[in-house]
Amino acid sequence: MGKAGGLILILGAIILIALVPWVFIVLGNFDLGIELDFLSSNTEQSIPEIVLPTATPPPTPTPSPEIEPEPTPVPVLEEKVIPIADGFPQLHEELNEIASQYNAVAVSVTAFDGQTGEYFTYEFGHADKEAGRRVNVDTKFRIASLAKLTTVICTMVLVDDGLIDLDADISIYLGYEVVNTNFPGDAITTRMLMQHTSSIFDSGAFQTSRDRNTSESIRFLLERGSSFRISSRPGTDFEYTNFGYSVLAAVCENVAGKSLDAFAREILFDPLGIDASYVLANQRDTDNIAVIYNDRHEVTFSLQEQLEIGESGLLGHDLHLAQGNLTISTIDYARILAMLGNGGIYSNNRILSPASVRAIHDANVEGVTYHQGLATRYSVGDFIHDEGFFWHTGSAYGTFSQYIYSHTNNTNRGVVVVTTGARTDREENGMVSICTDMSATLWFELWLGGRDAEADEDVESTDDQDG
C-alpha cells in the first residue's frame, strides 16, 4: 500500500472511532423523543383536559325604544311620607272603589317622586283577617316576582366590583360545567339568566323539586339536562323562567361567598335602612307580615308557613328564594326604585355604578308585548302620556304585585302596588288589572293634573295599558 495508503487507513479509523459516540448519542436522543411522545400521548388520554365553552356575544334582537341616559343624581332630600287618606281624600275614595271592585283582602300602595322626596301611601283591608290586623304603611308582603329586581341588583354589585363578567360562561362561577347539550359550543352567561334568554326553563322537574329545597337541587337539575330547551340556542329566544333566577342566585352566592339573603341585607337593605329579606325569619320585625289569600279569600300562605322557610345552608343551591321570596313593604321597595331612578344613589349611599344602572335598563330583548332588560320590562304608551316606563309584575299564592317607574325627561317617579285576595284579571300585555288601575289613577291624579287637566286638555282615561 505504501506509506500514503497506510496513513489514509489510520486517519479513517481515527475518524470512525471519533464518530461512533455521536451516532449513539443521536440515536439515543431519537429514541428518547419517541418515548416522551408516547408518554405524553398516554397522559393526555388518561387525564383529558376539560375546556369550558367560550363566552358568546350578547344577543342583538330588535332594539327597544330609545331610552334616555340616567339622570344626574339629585341632592339628598328629606323624605316626606304623605298618607293619601290625609292629603287627598277624593283620591283615597277612588282607590277604595278600585280595591272593592276587585274584592281585595289587602292592598298596599306607595307612589314616589324621587325629585321631591315625596312618598304617597295608601292602605286597604286586612293583613290578617282572622286576627283582625289591618294593613298599614309598614306591612310587609311576600312580593313574588318583584324579588327578581333585587336579585339582579345584588349581582350587579359584584359586576361593579369586577368579580362577575356579564358575558362570561356561568360555569366559571358555579364550579361545574353548565351546558345545553343541544348546543354544546354555546356558553350560558349571567346576562342571559337576567334577560330570560339562557335556554333554561321551568321544567317539570324544577316545578316538583323547588319546594323540597334539597341541598344539591340546582346542580342536579342543571347536570341532568332536563331544564334546557331543545330548540332554543342560548342567547337567542326569550322565555320567562323562574329557575333561571335560581341559577343567577347560585352564581351570586358562590362569588359573594355568602347567602343571597345575607348579601342583600349587607349591600342593599341595610344601607337603605330597609328591614327586608329573602328569608322572613331573618328580619328584625316579623310582627307586621301579611297573610296571603287567594281570590276566594282562603289562606294560601300563612304567617307561620312563611316563617318556616329557611336556607339550605349550602351556597349556590337554594331553589326558591331569588325569584319570588322577598318580603318587604311597598314603601321600602319604592326606595329601591328611587335609587335606580337616581343613577344608583340613595340617601348619600351609592349602591350601583351608573353603568350598572344603565345595564339594568338596557331593554334590548324583544318580549311579546314589551322589551326586556335585566329584570325590568320597558314599554311606551298612553299609560303615562307616551312616556317610556319600566315595570314588572308578580303573582304567587294569591299575591298580585307590580311596579312601574319612569326617569325619562329627568323625572324619577313610580308606583308600587301589592295586593292579596283580589280578582285575577289581567291586561293584554300581562299587567295585573287591579295594580294597573291603582297605578294609573295615582299617576294621573298626582302628576298629570288630575281632573282639571282632563277637562282642559280633553285627555282620555289612562286605564288602558300599552304592551
C-alpha positions, 0 to 999 in steps of 0.5 A, a space after each residue: 500500500 505504501 506509506 500514503 495508503 497506510 496513513 489514509 487507513 489510520 486517519 479513517 479509523 481515527 475518524 470512525 472511532 471519533 464518530 461512533 459516540 455521536 451516532 449513539 448519542 443521536 440515536 439515543 436522543 431519537 429514541 428518547 423523543 419517541 418515548 416522551 411522545 408516547 408518554 405524553 400521548 398516554 397522559 393526555 388520554 388518561 387525564 383529558 383536559 376539560 375546556 369550558 365553552 367560550 363566552 358568546 356575544 350578547 344577543 342583538 334582537 330588535 332594539 327597544 325604544 330609545 331610552 334616555 341616559 340616567 339622570 344626574 343624581 339629585 341632592 339628598 332630600 328629606 323624605 316626606 311620607 304623605 298618607 293619601 287618606 290625609 292629603 287627598 281624600 277624593 283620591 283615597 275614595 277612588 282607590 277604595 272603589 278600585 280595591 272593592 271592585 276587585 274584592 281585595 283582602 289587602 292592598 298596599 300602595 306607595 307612589 314616589 317622586 324621587 325629585 321631591 322626596 315625596 312618598 304617597 301611601 295608601 292602605 286597604 283591608 286586612 293583613 290578617 283577617 282572622 286576627 283582625 290586623 289591618 294593613 298599614 304603611 309598614 306591612 310587609 308582603 311576600 312580593 313574588 316576582 318583584 324579588 327578581 329586581 333585587 336579585 339582579 341588583 345584588 349581582 350587579 354589585 359584584 359586576 361593579 366590583 369586577 368579580 362577575 363578567 356579564 358575558 362570561 360562561 356561568 360555569 366559571 362561577 358555579 364550579 361545574 360545567 353548565 351546558 345545553 347539550 343541544 348546543 354544546 359550543 354555546 356558553 350560558 352567561 349571567 346576562 342571559 339568566 337576567 334577560 330570560 334568554 339562557 335556554 333554561 326553563 321551568 321544567 317539570 322537574 324544577 316545578 316538583 323539586 323547588 319546594 323540597 329545597 334539597 341541598 344539591 337541587 340546582 346542580 342536579 337539575 342543571 347536570 341532568 339536562 332536563 331544564 334546557 330547551 331543545 330548540 332554543 340556542 342560548 342567547 337567542 329566544 326569550 322565555 320567562 323562567 323562574 329557575 333561571 333566577 335560581 341559577 343567577 342566585 347560585 352564581 351570586 352566592 358562590 362569588 359573594 361567598 355568602 347567602 343571597 339573603 345575607 348579601 342583600 341585607 349587607 349591600 342593599 337593605 341595610 344601607 337603605 335602612 330597609 328591614 327586608 329579606 329573602 328569608 322572613 325569619 331573618 328580619 328584625 320585625 316579623 310582627 307586621 307580615 301579611 297573610 296571603 289569600 287567594 281570590 276566594 279569600 282562603 289562606 294560601 300562605 300563612 304567617 307561620 308557613 312563611 316563617 318556616 322557610 329557611 336556607 339550605 345552608 349550602 351556597 349556590 343551591 337554594 331553589 326558591 328564594 331569588 325569584 319570588 321570596 322577598 318580603 318587604 313593604 311597598 314603601 321600602 321597595 319604592 326606595 329601591 326604585 328611587 335609587 335606580 331612578 337616581 343613577 344608583 344613589 340613595 340617601 348619600 349611599 351609592 349602591 350601583 355604578 351608573 353603568 350598572 344602572 344603565 345595564 339594568 335598563 338596557 331593554 334590548 330583548 324583544 318580549 311579546 308585548 314589551 322589551 326586556 332588560 335585566 329584570 325590568 320590562 320597558 314599554 311606551 304608551 298612553 299609560 303615562 302620556 307616551 312616556 317610556 316606563 319600566 315595570 314588572 309584575 308578580 303573582 304567587 299564592 294569591 299575591 298580585 304585585 307590580 311596579 312601574 317607574 319612569 326617569 325619562 325627561 329627568 323625572 324619577 317617579 313610580 308606583 308600587 302596588 301589592 295586593 292579596 285576595 283580589 280578582 285575577 284579571 289581567 291586561 293584554 300585555 300581562 299587567 295585573 288589572 287591579 295594580 294597573 288601575 291603582 297605578 294609573 289613577 295615582 299617576 294621573 291624579 298626582 302628576 298629570 293634573 288630575 281632573 282639571 287637566 282632563 277637562 282642559 286638555 280633553 285627555 282620555 282615561 289612562 286605564 288602558 295599558 300599552 304592551 
